[in-house]
Amino acid sequence: MASELLSMTLKAIGIVRSEIKQPTKRDGEKVISDIVVNDDLTEALDGLEESSHIVVLYWMHQAVSGEVPLKIHPRGKQGLPLLGLFATRTPNRPNRIGIATVRLLERQGNILRVEGLDAIGGTPVIDIKPYIPGYDSVADTKVPPWITNR
Amino acid sequence: MASELLSMTLKAIGIVRSEIKQPTKRDGEKVISDIVVNDDLTEALDGLEESSHIVVLYWMHQAVSGEVPLKIHPRGKQGLPLLGLFATRTPNRPNRIGIATVRLLERQGNILRVEGLDAIGGTPVIDIKPYIPGYDSVADTKVPPWITNR
């Protein structure tokens, strides 16, 4: 196991170019931003434009580093229940990886224009995957009230 | 940017306990497995049991390490088009992170029993998030034919 842990180091594959300078706590649905993928990976995007939506993994570099609180109120709202961090989408996690399912508006070479990416300008991007309905999505779900009543 | 890159190191927050010993190329929908979360993070799971589905991020430690091919045939099938790796869900990626949206059957302390986790036993888990319909899912999508005709 130790040798596995040593190898769990991420490389940025690109960066977010956006006018958003502060984390938005999820109001960014209609934001348009660009993902500028490293030049040497341009070819690895071929075919992605066949998908209307993509899943973007990014490193939330402005979140708290070091030890994170295990229990929090979602979005810092004291009126919401105190929950374990893994029961929430807080950026302050042991591994600061954010996921966003976004619309792919356009690809030009190594640049992807997307709608709905909740990440500030300068955010390192670590992976891009095609969105697969039925694998990434679930039809019949139960979610806690604090998620539905936003 | 250099200082950001230095800090992009992952810590395992738990491990998959499963009878699957080989990667399955996505037939594992009904597989039942356990996620054994590190003891010291047990409290961070509180409230997760309110969600019927969770998003699990894991490190695909058996994928090819080092340089990965930029273009591949999905699932190694020569009959499928040659695509950029980011247009596919191949485990052989610059950052070997897998995502699975799975049903949470039960939580007992630091152990989550889940259905549909496409990861072999021993896989390091790096994050767990509650699934949020409408944020993680999209109603109206276009996907390439090789995804729908599986």
HADDOCK unambig.tbl for C-alpha pairs under 7 A between the chains (distance, minus, plus):
assign (segid A and resid 4 and name CA) (segid B and resid 61 and name CA) 6.93 0.50 0.50
assign (segid A and resid 5 and name CA) (segid B and resid 11 and name CA) 6.86 0.50 0.50
assign (segid A and resid 8 and name CA) (segid B and resid 9 and name CA) 6.10 0.50 0.50
assign (segid A and resid 8 and name CA) (segid B and resid 10 and name CA) 5.41 0.50 0.50
assign (segid A and resid 9 and name CA) (segid B and resid 8 and name CA) 6.10 0.50 0.50
assign (segid A and resid 9 and name CA) (segid B and resid 9 and name CA) 4.46 0.50 0.50
assign (segid A and resid 9 and name CA) (segid B and resid 10 and name CA) 6.08 0.50 0.50
assign (segid A and resid 10 and name CA) (segid B and resid 8 and name CA) 5.41 0.50 0.50
assign (segid A and resid 10 and name CA) (segid B and resid 9 and name CA) 6.08 0.50 0.50
assign (segid A and resid 10 and name CA) (segid B and resid 95 and name CA) 5.90 0.50 0.50
assign (segid A and resid 11 and name CA) (segid B and resid 5 and name CA) 6.84 0.50 0.50
assign (segid A and resid 11 and name CA) (segid B and resid 95 and name CA) 6.72 0.50 0.50
assign (segid A and resid 43 and name CA) (segid B and resid 70 and name CA) 6.37 0.50 0.50
assign (segid A and resid 43 and name CA) (segid B and resid 84 and name CA) 5.94 0.50 0.50
assign (segid A and resid 44 and name CA) (segid B and resid 70 and name CA) 4.71 0.50 0.50
assign (segid A and resid 44 and name CA) (segid B and resid 71 and name CA) 5.98 0.50 0.50
assign (segid A and resid 44 and name CA) (segid B and resid 84 and name CA) 3.69 0.50 0.50
assign (segid A and resid 44 and name CA) (segid B and resid 85 and name CA) 5.01 0.50 0.50
assign (segid A and resid 44 and name CA) (segid B and resid 86 and name CA) 5.61 0.50 0.50
assign (segid A and resid 45 and name CA) (segid B and resid 84 and name CA) 4.86 0.50 0.50
assign (segid A and resid 45 and name CA) (segid B and resid 85 and name CA) 6.80 0.50 0.50
assign (segid A and resid 45 and name CA) (segid B and resid 86 and name CA) 5.37 0.50 0.50
assign (segid A and resid 45 and name CA) (segid B and resid 87 and name CA) 6.00 0.50 0.50
assign (segid A and resid 46 and name CA) (segid B and resid 83 and name CA) 5.66 0.50 0.50
assign (segid A and resid 46 and name CA) (segid B and resid 84 and name CA) 4.52 0.50 0.50
assign (segid A and resid 46 and name CA) (segid B and resid 87 and name CA) 6.67 0.50 0.50
assign (segid A and resid 47 and name CA) (segid B and resid 83 and name CA) 5.52 0.50 0.50
assign (segid A and resid 47 and name CA) (segid B and resid 84 and name CA) 6.21 0.50 0.50
assign (segid A and resid 47 and name CA) (segid B and resid 87 and name CA) 5.58 0.50 0.50
assign (segid A and resid 48 and name CA) (segid B and resid 86 and name CA) 6.83 0.50 0.50
assign (segid A and resid 48 and name CA) (segid B and resid 87 and name CA) 4.35 0.50 0.50
assign (segid A and resid 50 and name CA) (segid B and resid 143 and name CA) 6.29 0.50 0.50
assign (segid A and resid 50 and name CA) (segid B and resid 144 and name CA) 5.42 0.50 0.50
assign (segid A and resid 51 and name CA) (segid B and resid 142 and name CA) 5.60 0.50 0.50
assign (segid A and resid 51 and name CA) (segid B and resid 143 and name CA) 4.66 0.50 0.50
assign (segid A and resid 51 and name CA) (segid B and resid 144 and name CA) 6.10 0.50 0.50
assign (segid A and resid 52 and name CA) (segid B and resid 141 and name CA) 5.71 0.50 0.50
assign (segid A and resid 52 and name CA) (segid B and resid 142 and name CA) 4.97 0.50 0.50
assign (segid A and resid 52 and name CA) (segid B and resid 143 and name CA) 6.51 0.50 0.50
assign (segid A and resid 53 and name CA) (segid B and resid 141 and name CA) 6.64 0.50 0.50
assign (segid A and resid 61 and name CA) (segid B and resid 4 and name CA) 6.97 0.50 0.50
assign (segid A and resid 70 and name CA) (segid B and resid 43 and name CA) 6.38 0.50 0.50
assign (segid A and resid 70 and name CA) (segid B and resid 44 and name CA) 4.72 0.50 0.50
assign (segid A and resid 71 and name CA) (segid B and resid 44 and name CA) 6.00 0.50 0.50
assign (segid A and resid 83 and name CA) (segid B and resid 46 and name CA) 5.66 0.50 0.50
assign (segid A and resid 83 and name CA) (segid B and resid 47 and name CA) 5.51 0.50 0.50
assign (segid A and resid 84 and name CA) (segid B and resid 43 and name CA) 5.94 0.50 0.50
assign (segid A and resid 84 and name CA) (segid B and resid 44 and name CA) 3.70 0.50 0.50
assign (segid A and resid 84 and name CA) (segid B and resid 45 and name CA) 4.86 0.50 0.50
assign (segid A and resid 84 and name CA) (segid B and resid 46 and name CA) 4.52 0.50 0.50
assign (segid A and resid 84 and name CA) (segid B and resid 47 and name CA) 6.20 0.50 0.50
assign (segid A and resid 85 and name CA) (segid B and resid 44 and name CA) 5.01 0.50 0.50
assign (segid A and resid 85 and name CA) (segid B and resid 45 and name CA) 6.80 0.50 0.50
assign (segid A and resid 86 and name CA) (segid B and resid 44 and name CA) 5.61 0.50 0.50
assign (segid A and resid 86 and name CA) (segid B and resid 45 and name CA) 5.38 0.50 0.50
assign (segid A and resid 86 and name CA) (segid B and resid 48 and name CA) 6.82 0.50 0.50
assign (segid A and resid 86 and name CA) (segid B and resid 128 and name CA) 5.60 0.50 0.50
assign (segid A and resid 86 and name CA) (segid B and resid 129 and name CA) 5.40 0.50 0.50
assign (segid A and resid 87 and name CA) (segid B and resid 45 and name CA) 6.00 0.50 0.50
assign (segid A and resid 87 and name CA) (segid B and resid 46 and name CA) 6.68 0.50 0.50
assign (segid A and resid 87 and name CA) (segid B and resid 47 and name CA) 5.57 0.50 0.50
assign (segid A and resid 87 and name CA) (segid B and resid 48 and name CA) 4.35 0.50 0.50
assign (segid A and resid 87 and name CA) (segid B and resid 129 and name CA) 6.13 0.50 0.50
assign (segid A and resid 87 and name CA) (segid B and resid 130 and name CA) 5.56 0.50 0.50
assign (segid A and resid 88 and name CA) (segid B and resid 129 and name CA) 6.37 0.50 0.50
assign (segid A and resid 88 and name CA) (segid B and resid 130 and name CA) 6.23 0.50 0.50
assign (segid A and resid 89 and name CA) (segid B and resid 129 and name CA) 6.20 0.50 0.50
assign (segid A and resid 95 and name CA) (segid B and resid 10 and name CA) 5.89 0.50 0.50
assign (segid A and resid 95 and name CA) (segid B and resid 11 and name CA) 6.73 0.50 0.50
assign (segid A and resid 95 and name CA) (segid B and resid 126 and name CA) 6.56 0.50 0.50
assign (segid A and resid 95 and name CA) (segid B and resid 127 and name CA) 6.67 0.50 0.50
assign (segid A and resid 100 and name CA) (segid B and resid 136 and name CA) 6.90 0.50 0.50
assign (segid A and resid 101 and name CA) (segid B and resid 135 and name CA) 6.82 0.50 0.50
assign (segid A and resid 101 and name CA) (segid B and resid 136 and name CA) 5.69 0.50 0.50
assign (segid A and resid 126 and name CA) (segid B and resid 95 and name CA) 6.55 0.50 0.50
assign (segid A and resid 127 and name CA) (segid B and resid 95 and name CA) 6.67 0.50 0.50
assign (segid A and resid 128 and name CA) (segid B and resid 86 and name CA) 5.58 0.50 0.50
assign (segid A and resid 129 and name CA) (segid B and resid 86 and name CA) 5.41 0.50 0.50
assign (segid A and resid 129 and name CA) (segid B and resid 87 and name CA) 6.13 0.50 0.50
assign (segid A and resid 129 and name CA) (segid B and resid 88 and name CA) 6.37 0.50 0.50
assign (segid A and resid 129 and name CA) (segid B and resid 89 and name CA) 6.19 0.50 0.50
assign (segid A and resid 130 and name CA) (segid B and resid 87 and name CA) 5.56 0.50 0.50
assign (segid A and resid 130 and name CA) (segid B and resid 88 and name CA) 6.24 0.50 0.50
assign (segid A and resid 135 and name CA) (segid B and resid 101 and name CA) 6.81 0.50 0.50
assign (segid A and resid 136 and name CA) (segid B and resid 100 and name CA) 6.89 0.50 0.50
assign (segid A and resid 136 and name CA) (segid B and resid 101 and name CA) 5.68 0.50 0.50
assign (segid A and resid 136 and name CA) (segid B and resid 137 and name CA) 6.85 0.50 0.50
assign (segid A and resid 137 and name CA) (segid B and resid 136 and name CA) 6.85 0.50 0.50
assign (segid A and resid 137 and name CA) (segid B and resid 137 and name CA) 5.02 0.50 0.50
assign (segid A and resid 141 and name CA) (segid B and resid 52 and name CA) 5.72 0.50 0.50
assign (segid A and resid 141 and name CA) (segid B and resid 53 and name CA) 6.64 0.50 0.50
assign (segid A and resid 142 and name CA) (segid B and resid 51 and name CA) 5.60 0.50 0.50
assign (segid A and resid 142 and name CA) (segid B and resid 52 and name CA) 4.98 0.50 0.50
assign (segid A and resid 143 and name CA) (segid B and resid 50 and name CA) 6.29 0.50 0.50
assign (segid A and resid 143 and name CA) (segid B and resid 51 and name CA) 4.66 0.50 0.50
assign (segid A and resid 143 and name CA) (segid B and resid 52 and name CA) 6.50 0.50 0.50
assign (segid A and resid 144 and name CA) (segid B and resid 50 and name CA) 5.41 0.50 0.50
assign (segid A and resid 144 and name CA) (segid B and resid 51 and name CA) 6.10 0.50 0.50
